[in-house]
Protein backbone atom coordinates (compact mmCIF):
# COMPACT_ATOMS: atom_id res chain seq x y z
CA UNK A 1 0.00 0.00 0.00
CA UNK A 2 1.27 3.48 -0.88
CA UNK A 3 0.45 6.67 1.02
CA UNK A 4 -1.95 7.71 -1.75
CA UNK A 5 -3.69 4.34 -1.49
CA UNK A 6 -3.91 4.69 2.30
CA UNK A 7 -5.58 8.09 1.94
CA UNK A 8 -7.96 6.67 -0.65
CA UNK A 9 -8.85 3.87 1.75
CA UNK A 10 -9.67 6.43 4.43
CA UNK A 11 -11.82 8.28 1.90
CA UNK A 12 -13.67 5.02 1.36
CA UNK A 13 -14.58 4.83 5.02
CA UNK A 14 -16.65 7.97 4.52
CA UNK A 15 -19.10 5.84 2.53
CA UNK A 16 -20.10 4.18 5.79
CA UNK A 17 -21.27 7.47 7.26
CA UNK A 18 -20.78 7.73 11.00
CA UNK A 19 -22.50 7.18 14.29
CA UNK A 20 -22.59 8.21 17.90
CA UNK A 21 -21.45 5.36 20.12
CA UNK A 22 -18.35 3.75 21.60
CA UNK A 23 -18.81 0.03 20.92
CA UNK A 24 -16.99 -0.18 17.60
CA UNK A 25 -14.09 1.97 18.80
CA UNK A 26 -13.74 -0.17 21.92
CA UNK A 27 -13.75 -3.32 19.80
CA UNK A 28 -11.08 -1.95 17.46
CA UNK A 29 -8.96 -0.82 20.41
CA UNK A 30 -9.30 -4.20 22.11
CA UNK A 31 -8.15 -5.98 18.96
CA UNK A 32 -5.16 -3.62 18.93
CA UNK A 33 -4.27 -4.58 22.50
CA UNK A 34 -5.98 -1.60 24.19
CA UNK A 35 -3.12 0.86 23.63
CA UNK A 36 -5.02 3.53 25.56
CA UNK A 37 -4.30 1.60 28.76
CA UNK A 38 -0.57 2.37 28.32
CA UNK A 39 -1.07 6.11 27.92
CA UNK A 40 -1.97 9.19 29.98
CA UNK A 41 -4.43 11.71 28.54
CA UNK A 42 -5.82 15.19 28.94
CA UNK A 43 -9.22 15.02 27.24
CA UNK A 44 -10.48 18.30 25.74
CA UNK A 45 -14.05 19.05 24.61
CA UNK A 46 -16.05 22.23 24.02
CA UNK A 47 -17.58 24.31 21.25
CA UNK A 48 -14.76 26.73 20.41
CA UNK A 49 -11.12 26.88 21.42
CA UNK A 50 -10.47 23.15 21.73
CA UNK A 51 -7.59 23.11 19.27
CA UNK A 52 -5.96 26.22 20.70
CA UNK A 53 -6.24 24.91 24.26
CA UNK A 54 -4.75 21.61 23.13
CA UNK A 55 -1.86 23.43 21.42
CA UNK A 56 -1.13 25.45 24.57
CA UNK A 57 -1.17 22.36 26.79
CA UNK A 58 1.04 20.47 24.36
CA UNK A 59 3.60 23.26 24.21
CA UNK A 60 3.77 23.61 27.99
CA UNK A 61 4.28 19.92 28.67
CA UNK A 62 6.74 19.52 25.81
CA UNK A 63 8.79 22.32 27.41
CA UNK A 64 9.19 20.08 30.48
CA UNK A 65 10.93 17.42 28.40
CA UNK A 66 7.96 15.07 28.18
CA UNK A 67 7.19 13.22 24.97
CA UNK A 68 3.75 14.61 24.10
CA UNK A 69 1.23 13.27 21.61
CA UNK A 70 -1.35 15.58 20.04
CA UNK A 71 -4.59 14.37 18.45
CA UNK A 72 -6.78 17.03 16.83
CA UNK A 73 -9.16 17.51 13.93
CA UNK A 74 -9.84 18.72 11.35
CA UNK A 75 -6.55 19.10 9.51
CA UNK A 76 -5.85 22.23 7.49
CA UNK A 77 -3.84 20.75 4.60
CA UNK A 78 -2.39 17.31 5.36
CA UNK A 79 -4.14 14.43 7.12
CA UNK A 80 -0.87 13.89 9.01
CA UNK A 81 -1.55 17.05 11.06
CA UNK A 82 -4.11 15.09 13.09
CA UNK A 83 -1.52 12.82 14.76
CA UNK A 84 1.66 14.44 16.06
CA UNK A 85 4.37 13.67 18.60
CA UNK A 86 6.33 16.65 19.94
CA UNK A 87 4.70 18.63 17.08
CA UNK A 88 6.22 16.36 14.43
CA UNK A 89 3.58 15.08 12.05
CA UNK A 90 3.17 11.34 11.73
CA UNK A 91 5.15 10.17 8.69
CA UNK A 92 3.56 8.97 5.48
CA UNK A 93 5.17 5.57 6.06
CA UNK A 94 3.58 5.30 9.50
CA UNK A 95 0.20 6.30 8.10
CA UNK A 96 0.48 3.49 5.56
CA UNK A 97 1.60 0.98 8.19
CA UNK A 98 -1.14 1.88 10.66
CA UNK A 99 -3.91 1.96 8.05
CA UNK A 100 -2.84 -1.55 7.04
CA UNK A 101 -2.63 -2.73 10.67
CA UNK A 102 -5.99 -1.35 11.81
CA UNK A 103 -7.62 -2.56 8.62
CA UNK A 104 -6.31 -6.05 9.31
CA UNK A 105 -7.48 -6.11 12.92
CA UNK A 106 -10.91 -4.87 11.92
CA UNK A 107 -11.09 -7.97 9.66
CA UNK A 108 -11.08 -7.99 5.89
CA UNK A 109 -14.60 -9.38 5.68
CA UNK A 110 -16.02 -6.35 7.43
CA UNK A 111 -14.47 -4.04 4.85
CA UNK A 112 -16.31 -5.44 1.87
CA UNK A 113 -19.88 -4.31 2.38
CA UNK A 114 -22.02 -2.08 4.53
CA UNK A 115 -23.60 -4.21 7.28
CA UNK A 116 -27.13 -3.85 8.56
CA UNK A 117 -27.18 -1.05 11.14
CA UNK A 118 -27.36 -2.03 14.78
CA UNK A 119 -30.63 -1.47 16.57
CA UNK A 120 -30.70 1.52 18.87
CA UNK A 121 -28.81 0.79 22.06
CA UNK A 122 -27.59 -2.60 20.84
CA UNK A 123 -23.81 -3.02 20.54
CA UNK A 124 -22.82 -4.30 17.11
CA UNK A 125 -19.30 -5.69 17.08
CA UNK A 126 -19.59 -6.33 13.35
CA UNK A 127 -20.41 -2.69 12.56
CA UNK A 128 -18.05 -1.25 10.00
CA UNK A 129 -15.69 1.33 11.52
CA UNK A 130 -16.29 4.93 10.53
CA UNK A 131 -13.41 7.17 9.49
CA UNK A 132 -13.19 8.87 12.87
CA UNK A 133 -13.33 5.58 14.79
CA UNK A 134 -10.64 4.12 12.55
CA UNK A 135 -8.33 7.15 12.86
CA UNK A 136 -8.88 7.31 16.63
CA UNK A 137 -7.50 3.79 16.99
CA UNK A 138 -4.67 4.56 14.56
CA UNK A 139 -3.69 7.44 16.84
CA UNK A 140 -3.86 5.32 19.99
CA UNK A 141 -1.61 2.69 18.46
CA UNK A 142 0.88 5.29 17.26
CA UNK A 143 1.10 7.15 20.56
CA UNK A 144 1.63 3.87 22.42
CA UNK A 145 4.34 2.80 19.95
CA UNK A 146 6.01 6.19 20.37
CA UNK A 147 5.94 5.74 24.16
CA UNK A 148 4.35 9.13 24.73
CA UNK A 149 4.42 10.36 28.30
CA UNK A 150 1.20 12.32 27.76
CA UNK A 151 -1.40 12.67 25.02
CA UNK A 152 -3.45 15.83 24.49
CA UNK A 153 -6.65 14.30 23.20
CA UNK A 154 -9.32 16.40 21.44
CA UNK A 155 -12.87 15.22 20.90
CA UNK A 156 -14.36 15.12 17.43
CA UNK A 157 -17.92 16.26 18.12
CA UNK A 158 -19.77 16.32 21.42
CA UNK A 159 -18.09 14.07 23.95
CA UNK A 160 -20.42 11.57 25.59
CA UNK A 161 -20.59 9.26 22.57
CA UNK A 162 -17.54 10.56 20.72
CA UNK A 163 -15.04 7.87 19.69
CA UNK A 164 -12.32 9.53 21.78
CA UNK A 165 -14.32 8.89 24.96
CA UNK A 166 -13.00 5.36 25.48
CA UNK A 167 -10.10 6.77 27.56
CA UNK A 168 -9.91 7.64 31.24
CA UNK A 169 -7.84 10.85 31.38
CA UNK A 170 -5.86 12.61 34.08
CA UNK A 171 -8.14 15.61 33.56
CA UNK A 172 -11.23 16.46 31.53
CA UNK A 173 -11.28 19.95 30.01
CA UNK A 174 -14.38 21.69 28.59
CA UNK A 175 -13.49 24.98 26.92
CA UNK A 176 -16.94 26.56 26.52
CA UNK A 177 -20.48 25.80 25.41
CA UNK A 178 -22.07 27.70 22.51
CA UNK A 179 -24.78 26.97 19.97
CA UNK A 180 -23.23 24.90 17.19
CA UNK A 181 -24.04 21.56 15.58
CA UNK A 182 -27.56 21.76 16.99
CA UNK A 183 -28.75 19.09 14.54
CA UNK A 184 -26.50 16.59 16.34
CA UNK A 185 -26.02 17.87 19.88
CA UNK A 186 -29.31 19.56 20.78
CA UNK A 187 -31.04 22.89 20.42
CA UNK A 188 -30.26 24.38 23.82
CA UNK A 189 -27.07 25.16 25.70
CA UNK A 190 -28.12 22.66 28.38
CA UNK A 191 -28.53 19.86 25.84
CA UNK A 192 -25.18 20.64 24.21
CA UNK A 193 -23.50 20.87 27.63
CA UNK A 194 -24.83 17.43 28.55
CA UNK A 195 -23.09 15.95 25.50
CA UNK A 196 -19.82 17.79 26.14
CA UNK A 197 -19.90 16.92 29.84
CA UNK A 198 -20.04 13.26 28.86
CA UNK A 199 -16.23 13.21 28.96
CA UNK A 200 -16.29 13.71 32.75
CA UNK A 201 -15.16 10.55 34.57
CA UNK A 202 -15.69 9.49 38.18
CA UNK A 203 -13.15 11.14 40.46
CA UNK A 204 -11.21 12.72 37.58
CA UNK A 205 -10.65 16.51 37.83
CA UNK A 206 -12.69 18.57 35.37
CA UNK A 207 -11.96 22.14 34.34
CA UNK A 208 -14.05 24.51 32.29
CA UNK A 209 -14.12 28.09 31.04
CA UNK A 210 -17.85 27.83 30.37
CA UNK A 211 -19.60 31.01 31.49
CA UNK A 212 -23.18 30.48 30.27
CA UNK A 213 -25.21 29.76 33.46
CA UNK A 214 -27.47 27.23 31.74
CA UNK A 215 -24.51 25.21 30.45
CA UNK A 216 -22.39 25.59 33.57
CA UNK A 217 -25.21 24.23 35.74
CA UNK A 218 -25.22 21.00 33.70
CA UNK A 219 -21.45 20.60 34.04
CA UNK A 220 -21.64 21.26 37.78
CA UNK A 221 -24.38 18.65 38.22
CA UNK A 222 -22.44 16.05 36.24
CA UNK A 223 -19.22 16.72 38.14
CA UNK A 224 -21.02 16.50 41.49
CA UNK A 225 -22.74 13.24 40.53
CA UNK A 226 -19.40 11.69 39.58
CA UNK A 227 -17.49 13.27 42.47
CA UNK A 228 -15.16 14.87 39.96
CA UNK A 229 -13.41 17.96 41.41
CA UNK A 230 -14.49 20.96 39.31
CA UNK A 231 -12.45 24.08 38.57
CA UNK A 232 -14.22 26.99 36.85
CA UNK A 233 -11.96 29.42 35.02
CA UNK A 234 -13.52 32.83 34.47
CA UNK A 235 -12.49 35.69 32.22
CA UNK A 236 -11.01 37.33 35.33
CA UNK A 237 -9.00 34.57 36.94
CA UNK A 238 -5.88 33.99 38.97
CA UNK A 239 -4.77 31.78 36.09
CA UNK A 240 -4.62 34.66 33.59
CA UNK A 241 -1.22 35.25 32.01
CA UNK A 242 0.45 38.28 33.67
CA UNK A 243 1.89 39.45 30.35
CA UNK A 244 -0.59 38.84 27.50
CA UNK A 245 2.10 39.56 24.91
CA UNK A 246 3.97 36.43 26.01
CA UNK A 247 1.40 34.31 24.16
CA UNK A 248 1.92 34.27 20.36
CA UNK A 249 -1.82 33.66 19.73
CA UNK A 250 -3.82 36.86 19.18
CA UNK A 251 -7.15 37.65 20.80
CA UNK A 252 -8.70 37.89 24.26
CA UNK A 253 -10.36 34.51 23.70
CA UNK A 254 -6.88 32.97 23.47
CA UNK A 255 -6.00 34.51 26.82
CA UNK A 256 -8.97 32.65 28.29
CA UNK A 257 -7.91 29.44 26.55
CA UNK A 258 -4.44 29.92 28.03
CA UNK A 259 -5.92 30.50 31.50
CA UNK A 260 -7.82 27.23 31.17
CA UNK A 261 -4.61 25.44 30.18
CA UNK A 262 -2.75 27.00 33.12
CA UNK A 263 -5.50 25.88 35.51
CA UNK A 264 -5.16 22.35 34.13
CA UNK A 265 -1.39 22.44 34.67
CA UNK A 266 -1.98 23.66 38.23
CA UNK A 267 -4.40 20.82 39.02
CA UNK A 268 -2.00 18.22 37.59
CA UNK A 269 1.14 19.54 39.29
CA UNK A 270 1.39 16.51 41.65
CA UNK A 271 1.46 14.07 38.70
CA UNK A 272 3.28 16.22 36.15
CA UNK A 273 5.20 19.11 37.70
CA UNK A 274 5.89 22.20 35.58
CA UNK A 275 8.31 24.90 36.73
CA UNK A 276 7.70 28.62 36.24
CA UNK A 277 10.47 28.75 33.63
CA UNK A 278 9.06 25.78 31.71
CA UNK A 279 5.64 27.42 31.78
CA UNK A 280 7.00 30.65 30.30
CA UNK A 281 8.90 28.73 27.62
CA UNK A 282 5.88 26.66 26.71
CA UNK A 283 3.59 29.68 26.41
CA UNK A 284 6.11 31.59 24.31
CA UNK A 285 6.45 28.72 21.82
CA UNK A 286 2.76 27.96 21.17
CA UNK A 287 1.97 27.51 17.49
CA UNK A 288 -1.55 26.98 16.20
CA UNK A 289 -2.15 28.05 12.58
CA UNK A 290 -5.36 29.47 11.18
CA UNK A 291 -6.59 31.23 14.31
CA UNK A 292 -6.07 35.00 14.01
CA UNK A 293 -2.86 34.13 12.19
CA UNK A 294 -1.19 37.19 10.66
CA UNK A 295 0.86 36.69 7.51
CA UNK A 296 2.94 39.53 6.02
CA UNK A 297 3.74 39.11 2.33
CA UNK A 298 7.08 40.25 0.81
CA UNK A 299 5.46 43.41 -0.59
CA UNK A 300 4.04 44.37 2.82
CA UNK A 301 0.49 43.11 2.30
CA UNK A 302 -0.99 41.69 5.51
CA UNK A 303 -3.33 38.71 5.50
CA UNK A 304 -5.20 37.62 8.62
CA UNK A 305 -6.38 33.99 8.57
CA UNK A 306 -9.10 32.96 11.00
CA UNK A 307 -11.26 29.86 10.88
CA UNK A 308 -14.30 31.44 12.57
CA UNK A 309 -17.02 28.90 11.79
CA UNK A 310 -19.91 29.86 14.06
CA UNK A 311 -21.39 33.01 15.58
CA UNK A 312 -19.19 32.83 18.68
CA UNK A 313 -16.10 32.48 16.51
CA UNK A 314 -17.16 35.40 14.33
CA UNK A 315 -17.64 37.57 17.40
CA UNK A 316 -14.17 36.60 18.64
CA UNK A 317 -12.78 37.64 15.25
CA UNK A 318 -14.59 40.99 15.46
CA UNK A 319 -13.16 41.61 18.95
CA UNK A 320 -9.70 40.59 17.77
CA UNK A 321 -9.83 43.03 14.87
CA UNK A 322 -10.85 45.88 17.16
CA UNK A 323 -8.14 45.01 19.64
CA UNK A 324 -5.18 44.41 17.33
CA UNK A 325 -6.11 46.38 14.21
CA UNK A 326 -8.24 49.26 15.50
CA UNK A 327 -7.63 51.55 12.52
CA UNK A 328 -7.94 48.89 9.83
CA UNK A 329 -10.90 48.34 7.52
CA UNK A 330 -9.89 45.15 5.74
CA UNK A 331 -10.93 43.51 2.54
CA UNK A 332 -12.86 40.40 3.50
CA UNK A 333 -12.61 37.09 1.63
CA UNK A 334 -15.45 34.97 2.91
CA UNK A 335 -16.40 31.32 2.43
CA UNK A 336 -18.70 29.19 4.61
CA UNK A 337 -20.39 25.83 4.87
CA UNK A 338 -24.10 25.69 4.13
CA UNK A 339 -24.90 23.73 7.31
CA UNK A 340 -23.65 26.58 9.50
CA UNK A 341 -25.58 29.67 10.61
CA UNK A 342 -24.04 31.50 7.69
CA UNK A 343 -26.66 34.22 7.28
CA UNK A 344 -26.15 35.90 10.68
CA UNK A 345 -22.43 35.21 10.37
CA UNK A 346 -22.33 37.10 7.06
CA UNK A 347 -24.38 39.94 8.52
CA UNK A 348 -21.97 40.31 11.44
CA UNK A 349 -18.84 40.17 9.30
CA UNK A 350 -20.11 42.58 6.65
CA UNK A 351 -19.79 45.51 9.02
CA UNK A 352 -16.06 44.89 9.47
CA UNK A 353 -14.94 45.32 5.87
CA UNK A 354 -14.46 47.93 3.17
CA UNK A 355 -15.34 45.39 0.51
CA UNK A 356 -16.15 41.69 0.41
CA UNK A 357 -15.27 38.88 -1.96
CA UNK A 358 -17.26 35.68 -1.44
CA UNK A 359 -15.93 32.29 -2.51
CA UNK A 360 -17.03 28.65 -2.40
CA UNK A 361 -15.34 26.40 0.14
CA UNK A 362 -13.68 23.25 -1.17
CA UNK A 363 -16.41 21.02 0.23
CA UNK A 364 -19.62 19.44 -0.98
CA UNK A 365 -21.24 21.28 1.94
CA UNK A 366 -20.23 24.75 0.72
CA UNK A 367 -22.59 27.69 0.75
CA UNK A 368 -22.83 29.33 -2.67
CA UNK A 369 -20.75 32.45 -3.16
CA UNK A 370 -23.78 34.24 -4.65
CA UNK A 371 -25.89 33.52 -1.56
CA UNK A 372 -23.20 34.77 0.79
CA UNK A 373 -22.83 37.92 -1.31
CA UNK A 374 -26.58 38.56 -1.30
CA UNK A 375 -26.71 38.53 2.51
CA UNK A 376 -23.69 40.83 2.74
CA UNK A 377 -25.23 43.30 0.29
CA UNK A 378 -28.54 43.25 2.14
CA UNK A 379 -26.76 44.06 5.39
CA UNK A 380 -24.62 46.96 4.19
CA UNK A 381 -24.33 48.62 0.77
CA UNK A 382 -20.72 48.02 -0.16
CA UNK A 383 -18.64 46.58 -2.96
CA UNK A 384 -19.30 42.83 -2.91
CA UNK A 385 -18.02 40.44 -5.54
CA UNK A 386 -18.65 36.73 -6.03
CA UNK A 387 -15.60 34.73 -7.10
CA UNK A 388 -15.36 31.22 -8.46
CA UNK A 389 -12.44 30.30 -6.21
CA UNK A 390 -10.12 31.51 -3.48
CA UNK A 391 -7.35 31.78 -6.07
CA UNK A 392 -9.46 34.22 -8.10
CA UNK A 393 -10.24 36.26 -4.98
CA UNK A 394 -6.54 36.37 -4.06
CA UNK A 395 -5.68 37.61 -7.54
CA UNK A 396 -8.34 40.33 -7.37
CA UNK A 397 -7.03 41.52 -4.00
CA UNK A 398 -3.34 41.39 -4.83
CA UNK A 399 -2.96 45.15 -4.24
CA UNK A 400 -5.15 45.45 -1.14
CA UNK A 401 -3.08 46.28 1.96
CA UNK A 402 -5.02 44.24 4.53
CA UNK A 403 -7.09 41.12 3.85
CA UNK A 404 -9.04 38.87 6.22
CA UNK A 405 -9.80 35.33 5.04
CA UNK A 406 -12.42 33.66 7.22
CA UNK A 407 -15.63 31.66 7.54
CA UNK A 408 -14.30 28.11 7.73
CA UNK A 409 -11.11 26.26 8.59
CA UNK A 410 -11.55 24.50 5.24
CA UNK A 411 -11.03 27.88 3.57
CA UNK A 412 -8.11 28.76 5.85
CA UNK A 413 -6.42 25.47 4.98
CA UNK A 414 -6.79 26.28 1.29
CA UNK A 415 -5.33 29.75 1.94
CA UNK A 416 -2.32 28.32 3.78
CA UNK A 417 -1.65 26.04 0.85
CA UNK A 418 -2.06 28.90 -1.62
CA UNK A 419 0.42 30.97 0.40
CA UNK A 420 2.87 28.09 0.62
CA UNK A 421 2.62 27.97 4.41
CA UNK A 422 1.02 24.59 4.99
CA UNK A 423 2.72 21.22 5.47
CA UNK A 424 3.46 19.06 2.47
CA UNK A 425 0.38 17.18 1.38
CA UNK A 426 -1.92 16.43 -1.51
CA UNK A 427 -4.61 19.14 -1.79
CA UNK A 428 -7.18 16.35 -2.02
CA UNK A 429 -6.42 15.36 1.59
CA UNK A 430 -8.53 18.29 2.77
CA UNK A 431 -11.51 16.34 1.46
CA UNK A 432 -11.13 13.87 4.32
CA UNK A 433 -12.61 16.56 6.55
CA UNK A 434 -15.88 16.13 4.65
CA UNK A 435 -16.55 12.49 5.43
CA UNK A 436 -20.12 11.56 6.09
CA UNK A 437 -21.53 14.83 4.82
CA UNK A 438 -24.53 15.96 6.78
CA UNK A 439 -25.36 12.62 8.40
CA UNK A 440 -25.73 12.34 12.14
CA UNK A 441 -22.19 11.66 13.21
CA UNK A 442 -19.25 12.30 15.50
CA UNK A 443 -17.70 14.28 12.69
CA UNK A 444 -15.02 16.90 12.23
CA UNK A 445 -16.25 20.31 13.05
CA UNK A 446 -15.62 22.79 10.31
N, C-alpha and C positions, 0 to 999 in steps of 0.2 A: 504494500500500500504506500502511495506517495502522499505528501502533505495535501496536495490538491484533491486527491481521492478521499482523504480523511475529512476534509472540509465538506466535500460533496456528500459523504455519508451523514455528517451532522445535519446538512440541509435536509436530507431525506427523513430525518427524525421529525422534522416539522410537519410532515404529512400525517403524523399520528396525533396532532393537536397537543393538548396538555390537559392537566387535571390538578385539582387541589387534593392533596392526600399524601401520606408518607409511606404507605405500604411498599410501593415499587422501589422507592429509594432505599428503604431499609433492606429489602431483598437483595438489591444490587450491591449494597455495602457489605452485607453479610457474605455474599459470594466472593467479595474481594478481601475477606478477612477482617471486616470491620476496622478499617484504618482510622476512623474517627476516635476509636478507643485509645490510640497511641498519640493523640494530639491534644493541645490545649487551645481553647477558642475564646475570642470575644465576639459575641453575636450581635449584629447591628441591624435594626429595623427602623422604620419611620417613613414619612412621606417625602420630605426633602432633606438633603444634607447627608444622606447615608454615605455616599462615596467620599465626600470631603472628610467626614468624621473618621471613616476608615483610613484614609490617607494620612491624617494627622496621627492617629494611633500607631499606624505602621511605622511612620518616621520616628516617633518618639522611642518606640521599643527597639527599633533597629539601631538607634543611637546608643543603646545600652550594650550592644554587641550580640544581642539575640539574633537567631535566624528566624525571620518573620515571613510567613506566608500571607498572601493577600488575594482574596477571592471577591470579585466585584462583577457587576454587569449593569448596563450593556457595555460593549467595547466601542471605542470611537472609530478605529480603523481596522486593527488586526484582532482576530479572535484570541490571540495569545495574550492580549492585555488582561483577560479575565483571570488568569492564573499566574501569579508572580511570586518569586521568593527573593527577598531583599531587593525588591523593585526590578528584578531581572525577569523579563517575560519568559514563560515556558518556551522551550525550543520547538521548532517544527518537528524535529525527530521525536521528541517526547510526546508531542500531540499525536503523531502517527502511532507510536508504540502504545499509548494509553487508549486511544480509540480502538485499536485492535484488541487490547486486553479486556476492556470493559465490554466490547461487543461479544467476545468469546464467552465471558462469564455470564452474560445475559442470555446466552444460548442462541445458536444460529437459527433454530427453528422458529424462535419468537421474532426474528427479524425478517420474516418472509411475507407476513400478511397481518393486517389489522385484526386483532382478536375482538370478540364480542365484549362490549364494555361491562365492567363489573356493576352489579346492582349497588344502589346507594348504601353506603355503610358497610359493604362486604369487601374485605380484602381480596385482591385478585393477584396472586403471585405470578400469573402468566400474562399480566397486562404488559403491553409493549412500553418500554421506557420512553418518556418524552425527552426532548432535547435538554431541558434544564435538569431533569433527573439524571440523565446520562453524564452531563458535564459536571454536575455536583459530585458524582462518584469519581469521575476522572480527577477532579481537584483533590479530593480526599486521599486518593491513592498517591498522587504526586507529592503532596505535602508530607505524607508519612514516609515516602521514599527519601525525600530530601531532609528528613529528620528535623523538621521545623520545631523550634522551641515554642512558638506561638503562631496562631492563625487568626487574622482579622477576617471575619466571615460575614459577608453582607447577604441579606435576604434578597430573593428575587422580587416577589410581590406578596404583600401581607406579612405573614409570619406563622400563624397557627398551623396552617397546612402547607406551608412552603417547604420545598424539598430540603432546604438547608436546616430545617428544624429537627433533624435526627440527632443533633449533637447536644451535649450538656456542657455549656460554656463556663468559664470563670466568672463572666459578667454578661448580662443582657443589657443592651443599650437601645433606647428608642429615641430617635432624634426629635421628632415632632409629629403631630397629627394634623393633616389638612384634607380638604376634599380633593380626591383624585382617585381614579379607577373605581368610581362608584358602582359601575356595572358588575364589578367582581367583589368588592369589599364591603359595600353597603352605602346607603344614602345619607347617613348621619355621621358626625364625628364620633359618637359613641360606638356605632357599629364598626367603623374603621379601626378605632382604638382597640376594640375587642380582638380583631384579627391580628393587629400588630403586637398586642400584649400577649399573644399566644406563644411568644418566644420565652416568656418568663418561666423559670424552672424553680422547683421547690428548694428554698434555702439559698438560691443563687442571687447575689446582689443585682439589682436592676437600677439603671440610671436613665433619666429622661430630661429633655429640655422642653417637653410639651407644656404649653401655657394655657391652652384652651380648657376651661373648667370642665366642660362636658367630657372631653377626652381624658383629662388627667384623673377624673373621678374613677373612670373604668380601670386605668392603670393602677391606681391606688388600691382599688378593691381586689384586683387580681394579685397584686403583690402581697396584700394582707392575707388573702386566702391561702397562698403558697408559702407564707412566712419568708418571703424574699425581701431582704432589707432594701428600702427604696431611697434613692437620692434624687431630689428634684433640683435641676440647675436652671436658674432664672436668668433673664437678661442682665440683671444686676446681681453678681455672684462673687463670692470669694475666690472662685476658680477662674475669673476673667484674667486674661493676660495683662500684666502691668503695662507693657509697651506694645500697643497694637501693631506697630510697624515691624515688629519682630516676626510676624507671620506673613509669608509671601502671598497668601490668598487674600484677595480684595473683598471688602464688604463686611458690614456689621454682622450679617448672618453667619459669616465664617468665624467671627470672634465668638459667637455663641456655640458654634460647632466645636471650636477649640476648647471652650470652657467645659463642654460636655466630655471631651476627650481627657482633659486635665482631671476632672472629677473621677473618671474611670481609673486613671493612673493612680490617683490618691487612694481609692477604695482597694486597689489591687497591690498596693505597696508591700504588704506582708509576703505575698507570693512572688511578686516581680518588682523588686526595688528599682527606682529611677532616681538618680541624683539630680540636683538643681542644674548642674552643668549639662548633663545628658538631656534634660528637658529642654533647655535653651537651644541646644544643638538640633534636637529633633524638630522643634517648632520652626527653626530657621531654614531647615532643609525640606520642608513639605513641598511636594509637587503634585498637583492634580489638575490636568489640562481641561480646558473647555468650560471652566467656571470663572466668569469674570477674568478671563485670560487676555492680557494685553499684548499684542504683537506689533512691533514697530518695523515697518518695511524699510529697505535701504534708502528710498527717497524721502523718508520721514512720515509717510502715511501711517496712521495708527488704526489698528483693527482690534475691536474688543469682541471676543468669542464667549458666548454664554448660553448654556443649554437650558434656559428657562423653559419648562414644558407644562407648567400649570399656573394658575393665577397667583399662588404664593410665590412661585419662582419668578414670575414676571414682576411682582411687586418688589422682590429682593433686587432684581436688576434695576428697577427704577430708583430705588434708594441708593444703590451702588453708584449709579450715574450721577445723582445729585451730590453724593459725598466725594467722589474722586474726580469727577469731571464737571464741576458746577457751571462752568461757562460754555460747555460744549453743547451743540445741537447736531447730533450725528445724522449721517445717512443710515437708514435701517434696511438691512436685508433680512427678510422674514420668511420662514417656512415652518409649517406645523403639520401635525398629524390630525386627520379628520375625526378621530375618536377622542380628541381632547376638547376642552372648553375654549375652542379657538376664537369664537366671536368676541367674548369679553376680553380675551387676551389681546386680540388685535386692537380693540378699542382702547385698552390701557396703554399699549405700546405706541399707538399712533401719535399721542401727545408728546412723545419724547423726541421726535425726529423732525428734520427739515424736509426730507423726502423719504419715500419708502419704495423699495423694490421687493416684490413678492416672488417667491420661487417654489416649485414643487420640492418635496423632500424625497430622497431616494428610497421610497417605501411604497408598497401597495396600499398602505393606509394613509397616504398623503392627502392633505387638503389641497384643493385646486388653487393655483396662484390667482386666478381671476376672482374666486370667492373671497380670498384673503384681502385682495385689493379693494373689492367692493365694500367690505366692512370698514377698512381704513378710510376710504373716501367719505363714507357716510358719517364717520366720526368727526373728521376734520378735513376741510378743503385744503389739500396740499398735493404736490406732485407725487403721484403714485403710478408705478409702472409694473406690469406683469412681465416676468422673464421666463423663458423656457427651462432655464437651468441656473445653478449657482455660478457656473463658469461665465455665463452671459452677464449675470448681475455684477460679477467681479470686474468684468471688462468694462461695463458701463460706469463703474464707480472708480475706475483706475486713478482719476485725478481728485477724488474727494479726500479731504484731509483726515476725516474721522468716520469710521464705519463700525456699526454694531451688527453682528451676525447672530441671530437668536431664533428661538421658537422650538427647537428640538435638538437633542444631542446627536441625532442622526445627521442633521444639517451641520452641526459643529464638527463632527467627524469628517464630513466631506470637505469642509473648509480647511481643516488641518492638513488633509491630504493635498488639497489644491495649493496650499502654502508651503508644502514640503516639510511640514513639522510633525507629521505622524510617524509611527513606527512602520517598518517595512511590512507590507501585506498586500494581498490582492484586494482591489476595491470591492470585489464581489463579497468579501467576507463581512462587510457591513450588513448584508442581507440576512445574516444569521440572527440579527436582532429582531427580525420580523416574524420569527417562527410562530406558527399557530394563528396568525392574524388576529381577528377579533374574538376568538373563541374564549370561553371561560377557562382561565389558566393561571398558572403561577409564573407569569411571563416576565420578560424584561420590560423596563418601565417606559422607555421613551420613544 
